Amino acid sequence: MEVPIMFAVFAGLVAILMAASHHFTKKRKAAWRSVAERLGLRSQEDQISGTLTGIPLVVSIIVRGPEKNRSQHTHFVMEIKGDLPAGLSITAEGVFNKMAKLAGSQDVQLGLHRLDSKLLVRAHNEAEVYDWARRIRIQEGLGLLVEIKNGSFLIADNKLTFECPTVIADAATLETYIRDLTTIASGLSDDAVGSIDLDHAMDDDTDDNNW
C-alpha cells in the first residue's frame, strides 16, 4: 500500500506545481500585454518590442544554464542612438564580463571616482572615452545603472542590455524597468541634451523586483 500512496502524493505535488506554473504564466502574459498597450508597444508571446520616446527596444524571456539547471531571465535591449567610442564596452561585475572583453580593447578609467571603482570599461581609445564621459547625462545614466541591484548590464555595440535573473510578472515592475532603461539609453545617445530626469527611476519600490 505504501507505493500507491507515495505515488498519489507525488502526483498531487506535480499537479499543484503545474497549476501554479500555469497561473504564473497566465498572470505574466496578461501583465506584459497591459504594459505593451499602455506604452504603445507590441506584445507577442514572450516578447515586447517597439519604440518608446524615440528609443527602439526589445524585452524578452531567455533561458540560461545547462539542460538540467536551466533558469529563465527577463532580457532588455535598448538602442543607443549615435556613435559610441570605438570598441566601447561597459559593464559591472557579473554575467556580461566575458562578453565585455572585446578584441583590441583596453581597460579604461573614466576619471570619475564613484564610477571607476564599480565599472569595467574597455575601448580602443582611452582619450575618446574620457571625452565621452565628460557629459553630465552620460555620468547620470551610468550612475543610475550601477545602482541597479537585481540584474546585470552591458553597454556595447550601440545597445544597452540589461538582464534580470527572474521572469518579471508584475506589470508595475516591468513598466518601471522599461521606462527607466529607455530614459538611460536616451541619455547615452548623441542627440541628448540637458539632464536625465531620475525622479521616476528613484521612486519607492512597488515590489521585490523593482530597482
N, C-alpha and C positions, 0 to 999 in steps of 0.2 A: 504493500500500500504506500510505502514511503516514496517510491519512484513516481507514481502518478501524481501524488501531492506536490512533490518538488517541481514536476513538470508544469502543473497547473499554476503554481506560484510564479515560476519563471515566465510562463506565457502571459500571465497577468501583468507582470512588470514590463514586459516588452510592449504589450498593448497600451499601457499607461504612457510609456516613453514615446511611442509612435503618435499617440493622441496629442501629447504635449508638443512634440516637434511640429505636427500639422498645425496646431493652434498658433505657435510662434511664427511659422512661415506665413500663415494667412494674415496675421497681425502685421508682419513686416512688409508684405506686399501692399497691403492697404495703406500703411504709413508712407511707403515710397511713392505710391500713386498720388496721395494727397499732397505731398511736398512738391512733387513734379508739377502738378496742376497749379499750386499756389505760386510757384516761381516761374511759371511759363516754360517749363522744360518737358522733355519727352520721357515717358516711363515705359519700359518693355521688359517683362520678366525680371531678371536680376540686374537691371541697368537703368540709370538715369543719364540723359545726355541733353545737350543743347548749349545755349549761350545765356549767361547772366551778367548784366552790366558790362557787356562787350567782351566777356571772357568765355571762350569755349571750354566746356568741361564734360567729364565723364565720371560717373560714380558707378561702381560695380562690386560684385562679390567675387572674390577669388579664393582658391583653395591652395594651401601651402602644406608642406610636410610630406613624409613618406606615406605609402598607402595605408599602413596600419596606425598612423598617428597624424592624420590629416586634420587641419583646422581651417575654418572659414574666416575671412577678413573682409572689412569694408575698405575699398580701394578708391581713392580720389585722385583725379588727374586734372589740373587746371593749366591752361596755356598761358604762358608769359609772352606778351607782345614785345616786339623789337628784338634786338640782338644783345645777348648776354656776353660777357667777356669770353674770349676764346678758351675752350676746354674747361669752362667753369662747372664745378660740381660742389654742392654744399649739403652737408648732412650732419646730424648729431650722431652720437654713438648708437648703433642699432642695426636693424635688418639691412639697411642700404649701404653700409660701409664698403663692402666688396664692390658694389656697383659704382661707387664714387671714385674708385681708383682707376681713372681713365689713363690710357696710354699717352705718354708725352706730357702729362700734367705734373705739377709740383705742389707741395704743401705751401699754402699762402696764409699770411696773417693779415687781417683786415685793419689792424691798428686800432681796434675797438676792444678795450679790455673786457667788458662784460660779455662780449660775443666770442672773442678769440678763444676763451677758455672752454667754450661749450660747443664749438663747431669744428668740423673737419672740412676745410676749404681747399680745393685743388683747382689749378688753372694753368694755362700756358704762360701767361704774362702777369707777374705779380703787380706791376705798376698799373696795369689796366684794371685789375680787380680793386686795387686800392682806390682809384678814382671813382669807380662804380659805387663803392661802399660809402663814399662821402655824402651821398644823397640822403636826406632825412627820411624819406619814405622807405628807402632800402633798409636803413637801420631800424625803423619802426617795424617793418614787416619781419625781418629776421629776429628782432627781439620778441615778437609775438610767437613766432614759430618755436623758439627754444623753450617757451613756457608750456607748450603742449606736453602733457604727461602721458596720455593714453594713445601712443602711436609713434610712428617714425616718419620722417620726411626726407625728401631728396629734391634739390633744385638742380636741374641739368637738362640740356637739350631743349631749352625754352619751355620747360614744363615744371610745375610744382606738383610733386607727387606726395601724397600722404596716405598712410595705411594704418587703420585702426585694427587691433588684434581681435576684434569681435564683430559680429554682424549686428549692425545698428537697426533696431526695430521700432524705436521711439521717434515719432515724427518731429517733435520739437528739437531733439538732439541732432537728428540728421540735418534739419534745416540750418541749425547753428553752424555745424561743420561746413556745409556748402556755402553759406553766406560769408563766413569768416575767411575760409580759404580763398574764395573768389576775391574778397577785399584785399587780401595779402598779395595774390597774383597780380591784381590790378596795380597795386603799389609798386611791385617789382618791375612793371612794364615801362618801356622807354617813354611812352607818352604821358606818364603820370606826373601830376603836379600837386603841390601842396602836401598836406599831411594825411596819414591814414586815420579814419575815424575808428578808434578802438573801443568806443563805448559799447557797441553791440557784442564785440568779441569778449569783453571782460564782464558781461552780465553774470549774475549768480547762476550756478549750475541748476539745471532742471532735473537731472538725474546723474547717475554714476558715470555715464558715457560722455558727459559734457567736458569741455576743456577746463 
